[in-house]
Amino acid sequence: MIIKEALQLRRDRLTFAMMFIVPIVQLVLFGFAINADPKGLPTAVLVSEHSQLSRSIVAAIGNTGYFTVTREAATEAEADALLQRGDVQFVVTIPGDLTKKLIRGEDPQISVEADATDPATTGPAMNAVTQAVNQTLARELKGPLAARRGKDGPIEIVLHKRYNPEGITRYNIVPGLLGVILTMTMVMMTALAVTRERERGTMENLLAMPVSPLEVMIGKIAPYVLIGAVQVAVIVIMAKLLFGVPFVGSFGLFTVATLLFITINLAIGFAFSTLAQNQLQAMQMSFFFMLPSILLSGFAFPFRGMPGWAQVIGEAIPTTHFLRIVRGLMLKGATAAQMSEELAVLALMLVIVMAVAISRYKVTLD
């Protein structure tokens, strides 16, 4: 029996490889890609006073390591749009009367607006802002402003946590669970579609039917679209009633994005079923796909806290783009124009996955 089992394991190369690949992938992801203290977060600045002091403050904020100034907004409306689309994580606003108020002995304010849909990214960064501004003032307050150097905090840093003012973690987790649950269930269900036919001995009957590979795929995944829609309805209702998660965006746009995401995952599962030799291999492929979908999509850990190579992999995962859409609609009230790029990426992914699945579908038993 030992010899028999060893020979069978050797023949099942996919199972043998998964025993080594999965631990290595987990080690690499948790060791290098996961970072609970994200730095280099994209930041926009709205500077109304172009003085040496304001330039020094902006430079000091960038030198903290937590912020990377990527955009310079001209108006408040532009800065608000950047934050709502998710192009930046923070918006730092320096008022036009900063120096005048310091000279008059008043305490001016610098506004820092944060996208708080992911509360884990705001805390450490805000502490760094306060320290950077105080160090800059200690160095830059000269001449008529030197009298204020000894006062603690002559400039007040005001934090505005947008879209999640109270920093409630479930507002970030519950919408993310929608994408993770759909990925887990939809991929696994259709991953067994073709392999189940092969193991039950009904594959010959399927091949004898006058249907094309595209029609087979549509027939296999169509019933599960309805199941996925029911899952979404249950999750959204429970998110509202049990956890109080807001929904401020367009429900119609949410429906379109969700159906697109469900179809992508079903097509991915069908592609796995055309590659696998049996149901065990199909389940293994599904598990291997779900691992990065959970860890690299921004669900469990801040997406922008990951290194560049991990973000590149995450961008190739449908769950990453779906989470941005769901959180943007539910928490930010994002518009179709603001989410158009993410929707276009999902549509492109669907075309690619369907093409791969159809090309791999065998019309003979050989």
N, C-alpha and C positions, 0 to 999 in steps of 0.2 A: 504494500500500500504506500509506503514511503517513496519507493522508486516510481510508482505510478503517478503519485501526486507531484513529484519533482519534474517528471517528464511533461505532465499536463501544464504545469506552471511555465516551463520553458517554452512550450508552444504558444502560450497566451502572452505574447510579448508586451501587449498594451498593459495588462495587469502587472506584469513584472516591472515595467518601466514606471508605472504610477507609484509603486512602492518606494521608489527612490526620488522621483521628480517632485511629488507633493511635499515631502519634508524639506527638500532643497528650496522650493518656491516659498514655502512658509517662512523658512529661515531668512531668506533674502528680503522678503517683504517686511517682516517684522523687524529685521535688523537694520535695514537701510531705508526703506520707503516710508515707514510709519514714523511720524513726528508729531508729538502732542504740543510742541512749542513752535508753531510756524513762524518763519521769518521771511523777509523779502516780499511782503505783501504789497500788491499793486495799489498805489495811492495817487489820487489827484489833488492838486493844490489850486485854490482860488485866492490869488493874492491881489488885494486892492491897493496896497501900499508898496510901491517898489523902492524900498530903502535898503540900506546896508543891514539894518536890524532884521528886516523881514527875510532877506536873502540868507542871513546867518541862521535864522530859525529853521527855514526850509532845509538848509544843508545839514543842520544838526539832527533834524528828524530823520533824514535819509541815512545819516551815519549811525543811527541806533542799530541798524541791521534788521529791524522789524518792518521797515517801510522802504519801498522802492517807488520813487516818484516817476510814474509813467505818463501822466497826462497833466496838462495845465489848462484848467477850465477858464473860459472867459466870462461866463455868467453863472448865476446860481442854477438856472434851468439846465444848463449843460452839465454841471456837476451832479445835479439830481438824476439826470438821465443816465450818466455813467454808473452811478451807484445802483440804480434800479435794474439796468441791464446786466449787472454783475461784472462790468469791465474793470472796476476797481473795488477794493475792499474798504478803503477809507477816503474821505474828502476832508482836507485840512483847509480851513478858511481863515485868512489873516485880514482883519478889517483895515479900512483905509485910514483910520484915525489912531492907529496903534501908537505911533511915536508921540503924537500930540497929547494923548491921554496920559502917557507916562510922564511927560513934562509937567502937566497940570497936577500931578499927584494922584490921578485916578488909576483904577485897576482895569485895564482893557481885557477883553476876552478873545481867546483864540478858539474857534469852534472846530471840533473833530467829530465828523459824522461817520459812523461805522455801520457796515452791513452786518447786523446782529442775527441774521438767519442762522449763522453758526456761532454760538456764543463763545466757543473755545478759542476763537481767533482774536477776541477783543481785549481780554484782560491783560496779558503780559505786554501787549503793544501799547496800551494806554499808560501803563507805568513808565514805559520807556519814553513816551512823549513828554511827560511831566519832567523827568530828569533831564532830558535833552534841552528843553526850554530854559530851565533854571540854570543849567551850566552855561548856556549861551548868554543869558542876561548877566551873569556874573562876569563874563568876559567883555561884553559889548556895552554895558552901561558906563559911559564915560562923559566927561564934561558936565553939562547941566543935568544929566541923568545919573551921575555917580552917587548922588544923595540917596537914591532908591536902591542902591546895590545891596545894602544890608538887610533890606526888608524881604521876608520870606514870600516868595510867590507874587511878585508885583503884577504878573500876568496870569489870569485865571484860565485854566484849560477846561472847557466845557465839552463834555462828551454827550453826543446824541446817538443812542442806539436805535437805529432805524429798523422798522419791520418786526422787531422783537424787543421792545423797550425794557421788559423785565428780565431779559436773558433766559427765558424758559427753554430748557433743553429739549423738551418733548416737541416744541414747535419745529425743531430741526429734525428730530429723530422720526417722528410719526410720518411726515410726508416721505421721508427717505425709505421707510419700511414698505411703502407702496411699491416702489421700484424693485426692492429686494425680493419681496414676496412674489411679485409677478415673474421675476427672473427665475426664481427657484421652481415655481409650479409649472409655468408654461414650457420652459426648456425641458424639464424632465418628462412631461406628459408626451410631447411629440418626439422626444428622443427614442421612445420605445415604439414608435409608429411602424416603421418598416421592419425592425428587428423582431417585433412580435409576430408579424406575418411570416417571417422566415422560420422562426422557431416553432410556430404552430402548424407549419406545412401548408399554409394558404397562400404563399407567395406566388405559386404557379397560377392560381385562380385570379389573383390580382393582375398579373402580367397578361393574362388572356383577355382582360377587359379592354374594350376599345377606348382607352383614355391615354392622354399624353402625360409625360412626367409632371408638367405644370398642373394639369388637372388632378393628378394623384396628390400632389402637395396641397393644393387648395382644398381638396376633399378631406385630407387628413387633419388640416389645421383649422378649418372653418368651425367645427363644433366647439373647439376650445376657445374661440374668440368670445363666444357667449359666456362660457365659464369664467374667463378672465374679466369680462364686464361685470358679472355678478360679484366677483371678488373685489373689484374696485369700488362698487357701490357700497358693499359692506364696510370696507376699510374707511372710506370717506365719511360715512354716517357715524361710525364708531369714533373716528378722529374728532368729529364735531361734538358728539354727545358726551363721550367719556373724557376726552382730553382738552376740549375747548379750542382746538386748533382753528384759526380763522381761515376763511376762504374769501378773498377779496377780489380775485381775478375773474376772467371770463370762463364760465363753465363749458361753453361750447368749444372754446380753444382747448380746454383741459380734456374734453372728450376726444377730440381729434388726435391730440398728442398721445393719449393713453391707448387708443385703438392702434395707432401706428407702432407704439412700443410693444404692445401685446403681439402684434403680427410679426415683428422682428424676432422676438424670443421664440415664437412658435416655429418660424422659419429656421432659426439656429438649431432648435431641437431636431427638426426634420433633417437638416444637413448632418447632424451627428448620427442619426439613425441610418443614413446612407453610407456612412463611413464605418460604423461599428459592425462587427460580425455577430454579436449577440447582445442580449439586453444588459448583461453585466458591463460590457464595454461601453454601451450607450450611457449607462448611469455614471460610469467613471468619467467619461467625457463631460457630462453635465456638471459633476462635482468640480472638475478641474476648471470649468468655465465660471462657476459661481464664486470660486475663491477670490480671483481678482475683482469680480463684480462687486463684492462686498468691501474688500480692502482698499481698492484703488479708485473707486467711484466718488469718494467724498462722503459716503454714508457713515462709516465708522470713525474716520479720521479726517481732519481738514485737508481738502484737496490741494490747496496752495502751500501746505506745509511739506509736501512730498518733494523729493529731488526731481530735477528736470526729466530724467529718463523714466521715472515712475509716472509723471504726469503725461508723457507721450503715450505710454501704454494705457493709461486711464482714458485718454481722449478716444482711443479705439474701442472702448467698451460702451455699448448703448445705454447702460444704466447711468453712466456719468452725465450724459446729455439729458436724459429723462429727469433725473433729480434736479437739475438746474431749471428745467421747465416747470416741474411740479412746485418747487419752492418759490420760484418766481411768480407763479400764478396764485398760489395759496397765500403766500405771505406778503408779496410785494405788489400784487395787482398788475403784473407786467402785461404789456400789450402784445398783439400778434407780431407787430413789426420788431419789437424788442426780442422776441423769442424765435424770429424767423430763421436765424442762423442755426440754432439748435435743432429746429424742425427739419431744416434742409439736410443736416448731417444724418439725422435718423432716417430720412427718406433714402439717402444715398446708401446707408448701411443695409436697408431692406433690399434694395436692388442687388447689391453685391452678394448678400447671403442667399437670396433666391437663385441667383445665377450659379453660385457654387453648388447649391442643393440639387438643382436640375441637372447640372453637368455630371454630378456624381451618382445620380439615380440610374441604376442598371435595369435595362429593359429585358434582360435575359437572366437565367439562373446561373450562368457561368461566372 
